[in-house]
Amino acid sequence: MEHAGEILGRTMRRLDRPEAALAWILSAWPSIVGPSLAMHARPVRCNGGCLELATDGKIWEQQFESMKKELLARVNRAWGANLVREVKFVAGKPAEKLSHESDNTHTPFIRRQRA
């Protein structure tokens, strides 16, 4: 049985449109880089083999800069072909924290009621 991400990736590759590639990257971003890194960088454009990322600041830009080769390999492996050849960093606003209602990984703290 195939994962939905594999089917979606193949479908998006057939569309051969920049906005389709960006939509796929946005949806797969947390699984590509991991949830903690995904909170500090967001893909903003993917066109002509160039992926543009907005980071939460200079420190995070430097962190992602040091991971460029690994990042390229992860994106291309997840896509199933060579989608990205270079990564550029652009100014962006800081990431907004997800509300607990929107965050599927949030486990609420439940208190026991005293008898």
Secondary structure, 3 states (H helix, E strand, C coil): CCCHHHHHHHHHHHHCCHHHHHHHHHHHHHHHHCHHHHCCEEEEEEECCEEEEEECCHHHHHHHHHCHHHHHHHHHHHHCCCCCCEEEEECCCCCCCCCCCCCCCCCCCCCCCCC
